[in-house]
Amino acid sequence: MTNAAAQHHVEAVRAITARHLGRYLELLTGIAARAGAADPHVLARQLRILVEGATVVAAHLGPAGAGEHGRRAALTLLSASTPDRRPRP
């Protein structure tokens, strides 16, 4: 989705992308809050960047390992934002 906004200078595409990323951020903020993150908004933004980056890497280099690496990175972020929890393998 980020590629669509960056590659097209059409306002309609940018608006759709912004709406999509905004809704995604709302979803991730809710998940972060339920997980007990100290600052759900910060964790949600970090997770959104992780998801978008993993999507781009998987699209350009192939999906092999992208999901597992993304999952581990997400658990690391979650662990750092919820000091009373430890990541599960």
VOPAGU-2260 file (C-alpha; in pm, 1 decimal, decimal comma):
REM VOPAGU-2260
SITE   aa  ch    i         X         Y         Z
SITE  MET   A    0       0,0       0,0       0,0
SITE  THR   A    1     282,7     238,3      79,1
SITE  ASN   A    2     429,9     172,7    -265,1
SITE  ALA   A    3     101,7     285,6    -419,6
SITE  ALA   A    4     123,4     620,5    -242,4
SITE  ALA   A    5     489,8     669,7    -321,2
SITE  GLN   A    6     470,8     571,0    -685,6
SITE  HIS   A    7     159,7     762,9    -782,6
SITE  HIS   A    8     114,4    1133,8    -756,1
SITE  VAL   A    9    -260,4    1112,1    -800,2
SITE  GLU   A   10    -441,3    1259,5    -502,1
SITE  ALA   A   11    -709,4     989,2    -507,1
SITE  VAL   A   12    -445,2     718,2    -465,7
SITE  ARG   A   13    -282,2     906,6    -180,0
SITE  ALA   A   14    -621,6     952,5      -9,2
SITE  ILE   A   15    -704,5     581,9     -35,2
SITE  THR   A   16    -360,8     490,5      98,3
SITE  ALA   A   17    -388,6     734,9     388,6
SITE  ARG   A   18    -732,6     596,9     478,9
SITE  HIS   A   19    -604,3     238,1     462,4
SITE  LEU   A   20    -298,8     312,7     676,8
SITE  GLY   A   21    -513,4     506,3     923,6
SITE  ARG   A   22    -752,7     214,2     965,2
SITE  TYR   A   23    -461,1     -23,4     996,9
SITE  LEU   A   24    -316,7     198,9    1269,4
SITE  GLU   A   25    -649,7     193,0    1456,2
SITE  LEU   A   26    -656,6    -187,0    1439,8
SITE  LEU   A   27    -297,1    -219,4    1560,3
SITE  THR   A   28    -354,5      36,8    1837,2
SITE  GLY   A   29    -643,0    -173,2    1968,1
SITE  ILE   A   30    -432,0    -487,6    1956,7
SITE  ALA   A   31    -144,3    -310,1    2133,0
SITE  ALA   A   32    -378,1    -180,0    2404,2
SITE  ARG   A   33    -524,8    -526,1    2465,4
SITE  ALA   A   34    -170,5    -667,2    2483,2
SITE  GLY   A   35     -93,0    -423,7    2765,2
SITE  ALA   A   36     153,3    -197,3    2582,2
SITE  ALA   A   37     273,4      96,6    2788,0
SITE  ASP   A   38     201,3     326,0    2490,3
SITE  PRO   A   39     -30,5     151,0    2244,2
SITE  HIS   A   40      -3,8     432,2    1987,3
SITE  VAL   A   41     375,1     404,6    1968,3
SITE  LEU   A   42     369,2      25,4    1944,6
SITE  ALA   A   43      99,2      40,8    1677,7
SITE  ARG   A   44     308,8     277,8    1465,6
SITE  GLN   A   45     611,4      51,8    1503,9
SITE  LEU   A   46     409,0    -254,8    1407,1
SITE  ARG   A   47     262,2     -75,2    1105,9
SITE  ILE   A   48     612,7       9,7     985,7
SITE  LEU   A   49     716,0    -351,7    1041,3
SITE  VAL   A   50     419,1    -487,8     845,7
SITE  GLU   A   51     466,6    -246,4     556,8
SITE  GLY   A   52     839,9    -319,9     542,3
SITE  ALA   A   53     788,3    -695,5     556,7
SITE  THR   A   54     529,6    -669,6     280,4
SITE  VAL   A   55     768,3    -477,1      55,9
SITE  VAL   A   56    1057,1    -715,7     123,1
SITE  ALA   A   57     839,7   -1021,6      59,8
SITE  ALA   A   58     708,3    -871,2    -264,1
SITE  HIS   A   59    1053,3    -791,3    -396,8
SITE  LEU   A   60    1268,2   -1071,1    -255,9
SITE  GLY   A   61    1013,0   -1347,9    -209,9
SITE  PRO   A   62     811,7   -1456,0      90,3
SITE  ALA   A   63    1058,5   -1716,0     221,0
SITE  GLY   A   64    1108,4   -1641,9     588,9
SITE  ALA   A   65     938,1   -1301,6     579,5
SITE  GLY   A   66     649,6   -1412,5     799,0
SITE  GLU   A   67     871,7   -1573,4    1060,9
SITE  HIS   A   68    1114,0   -1281,1    1071,7
SITE  GLY   A   69     823,1   -1040,5    1096,3
SITE  ARG   A   70     664,1   -1241,9    1376,7
SITE  ARG   A   71     987,7   -1244,8    1575,7
SITE  ALA   A   72    1039,4    -872,5    1524,4
SITE  ALA   A   73     681,3    -806,1    1635,8
SITE  LEU   A   74     734,7   -1013,1    1949,8
SITE  THR   A   75    1051,3    -817,4    2024,3
SITE  LEU   A   76     860,8    -488,6    1990,4
SITE  LEU   A   77     579,0    -622,5    2206,1
SITE  SER   A   78     822,1    -739,3    2472,1
SITE  ALA   A   79     996,7    -402,0    2477,7
SITE  SER   A   80     666,7    -216,9    2514,4
SITE  THR   A   81     523,0    -447,6    2780,9
SITE  PRO   A   82     798,2    -491,7    3041,2
SITE  ASP   A   83     597,3    -744,1    3242,9
SITE  ARG   A   84     571,8    -987,1    2948,8
SITE  ARG   A   85     825,5   -1205,9    2774,0
SITE  PRO   A   86     807,7   -1300,5    2406,1
SITE  ARG   A   87     697,2   -1651,8    2323,6
SITE  PRO   A   88     885,3   -1841,5    2052,8
